[in-house]
Amino acid sequence: MNTTDTGDWNIASKARTRAFLTPRSFDLAATIYSHGWCMLAPNRPDEEEKTLERAWRVEGGPARIRLLQPSGPGGEVEMEVVAGRGARAGLTAATWSGVERDVRHMLRLDEDFADFHARCRLAGPPFDRAAAGGFGRLLRSPTLFEDVVKVLATTNTTWSGTIAMVGKLVELAGHDAFPEPREVAALGSRKIQDAARWGYRAPYLVGLAEAVASGRLDLEAWERWDGSTADLEQEIRRVPGLGPYAAAQVLTLLGRYDRIGVDTVFRSFVKRTHFPRARKPVSDRRMLAVYDRWGEWKMLAYWFEVWTDYVDGAAAKEGSPSEEER
C-alpha cells in the first residue's frame, strides 16, 4: 500500500502532520470503537470527534498525536502532533515513518479479512452487516508487550478495574507514554501492587517485564510464529499469570481468531442469545460449539455479535424516553 506524503519528505524536513492512504472501505472510527482498548491509557478517545490520541516516544521525549479521518471511511488517516515533542517544530520524516508503522499495526491495515467477510455474507443477517462495514480490525497497541500487559490487567476484575490499573501504571512511569519493559521492572511489584492497585497481578507483571527486558522472553517470536495456534497457545500459557482466557485474548491481538476467551461476559451473552430457554446450566463446551462453523474466524464472529448487541442496546437506550419524559 502506498503512502501519501503531506510534504517534501527527507530526513531533515519536519511537519506537525502526516497522512497515509487506507483501504477503500476502512473506517477509522469503527475500528477505534470496536474494541475497549481505546479506553486504556495512554489512549484518549473522543467519540464525538471520532478521533484517538495517544503519546508516542520520539526523540527528545513523548509526543501526543491525534489520529483522525476527516474525509470519512476510505479516506486518508491523518496524524497530527497536538502536544509534547514536535508540537511546535514538528517531527522528522524518519520519526513520522516510525509512528505510521505503529499506527498501521494498531489499525491492522495490512490484515486480510476477505475470507471472513465472504463467510459473513453467506451467513446472512446480522453478519452481512459485518461484511458491509468492514468489521474485523479490532484496535490493538503499537507493541505486543503493551497488549500483553493490558490483557493481564483484564483478568479477574471488572472493566473499570482494568481501566484504573492501566492508567495508574502509566502514571507511575512518570510520563505520558506507555512504559517500556525495563521501566515496569524497575518499579517493582510492591509499588505496582500498592500504588497502582494491581493486587496479585503485580508480581506477574514485573516477572513479565523482567523476562522481556532481559531477553529471556522474545515476544517478537510470537508475532513471527508460523506454527499452529495450539502450539502458540501453549507458549503463551507458559508465562506466569496468563491462563486460558488470557492466552485466547493474546492470540486475538496477534491476529489469530480461532480461540475464544471464556469469561463471565462470554457465558452471559451466549446463554442469553443462543440458549434463552435452557433450564439447566449450559456447559462452556456447548457454548463454544455455537461458533464452530466459523473455523479460524470464531472470535470475530462472537465479537461481532457482542458488539452489535452492545451498540444496538446503547442506541435503543439513548432513543427511549426517560422516566421524566414518560
Stockholm file with secondary structure:
# STOCKHOLM 1.0

chainA/1-326         MNTTDTGDWNIASKARTRAFLTPRSFDLAATIYSHGWCMLAPNRPDEEEKTLERAWRVEGGPARIRLLQPSGPGGEVEMEVVAGRGARAGLTAATWSGVERDVRHMLRLDEDFADFHARCRLAGPPFDRAAAGGFGRLLRSPTLFEDVVKVLATTNTTWSGTIAMVGKLVELAGHDAFPEPREVAALGSRKIQDAARWGYRAPYLVGLAEAVASGRLDLEAWERWDGSTADLEQEIRRVPGLGPYAAAQVLTLLGRYDRIGVDTVFRSFVKRTHFPRARKPVSDRRMLAVYDRWGEWKMLAYWFEVWTDYVDGAAAKEGSPSEEER
#=GR chainA/1-326 SS CCCCCSSCCSTTCEESEEEECCCTTCCHHHHHTTSGGGGSTTCEEETTTTEEEEEEEETTEEEEEEEECTTCTTSCEEEEEEEETTTTTCEEHHHHHHHHHHHHHHHTTTCCCHHHHHHHHHHCTTTHHHHHTTTTCCCCCSSHHHHHHHHHTTTTSCHHHHHHHHHHHHHHHTSSSCCCHHHHHHHCHHHHHHHSCCTTHHHHHHHHHHHHHHTSSCHHHHHHCCSCHHHHHHHHHTSTTCCHHHHHHHHHHTTCCSCCCCCHHHHHHHHHHHCTTCCSCCCHHHHHHTTGGGGGGHHHHHHHHHHHHHHHHHHHHHHSCCTTTC
#=GC SS_cons         CCCCCSSCCSTTCEESEEEECCCTTCCHHHHHTTSGGGGSTTCEEETTTTEEEEEEEETTEEEEEEEECTTCTTSCEEEEEEEETTTTTCEEHHHHHHHHHHHHHHHTTTCCCHHHHHHHHHHCTTTHHHHHTTTTCCCCCSSHHHHHHHHHTTTTSCHHHHHHHHHHHHHHHTSSSCCCHHHHHHHCHHHHHHHSCCTTHHHHHHHHHHHHHHTSSCHHHHHHCCSCHHHHHHHHHTSTTCCHHHHHHHHHHTTCCSCCCCCHHHHHHHHHHHCTTCCSCCCHHHHHHTTGGGGGGHHHHHHHHHHHHHHHHHHHHHHSCCTTTC
//
